[in-house]
Structures are given as structure tokens and as C-alpha cells.
Amino acid sequence: MGQDFKLNHMPKDIDFATIHIWPDTWERPEESFQRSWILTHMREAEEELGKPLVLEEFGKSIKSYEDGIEARNQVYRSAHELVEESVRNNRGLKGSI
């Protein structure tokens, strides 16, 4: 972490904010952490920066096909559901790459 999301995206020449989330790398694999991370940054982008947010990069490690595919798919599903819900409700999270 070690970065200041708001300060980095505050300049007027920056049109939108971005976030990355790598729950396994950060040793926070819980789906609740991912959801909270995304929603917190969405709120800050909307309310404090007045800029749209893009979930630019995210992923989930898998150690074996049998153990990891569904867990990985759930991480992706959860992230994409947040994006879709935000877009439907005209909120700040506008997409993912």
C-alpha cells in the first residue's frame, strides 16, 4: 500500500482514478476485504475527488486447477458485480480493465 490514493489522483489534469487489487499478494484473500477496498475507493473517488474510478488490475492466484478455479472465478465475479451495480446506479466505479 504505501501510496496516497487521494493525493495521487487529486491533480486537475488527472481525469479519472484507478485502483489495483491483488488479495493474495497482499495476504488479504477474503472476499470481504476486496469488496471493502473497492467500495472505499469508489466513495473517495466520488465524494472527495469528484472523478470516476476504474478497477484497472486485479486477480487471484490459483495453486491447482481443482482447488483454485472456483475461488478465482468468485473473486472475478464479485469484482465485476460491483462494477455492474455501480454502472447501473450511476455511481463512481465506471469499469474494469
Sequence and secondary structure as in RCSB ss.txt:
>XXXX:A:sequence
MGQDFKLNHMPKDIDFATIHIWPDTWERPEESFQRSWILTHMREAEEELGKPLVLEEFGKSIKSYEDGIEARNQV
YRSAHELVEESVRNNRGLKGSI
>XXXX:A:secstr
  S HHHHH STT   EEEEE TTTTT   HHHHHHHHHHHHHIIIIII   EEEEEE    S HHHHHHHHHHH
HHHHHHHHHHHHHTT SEEEE 
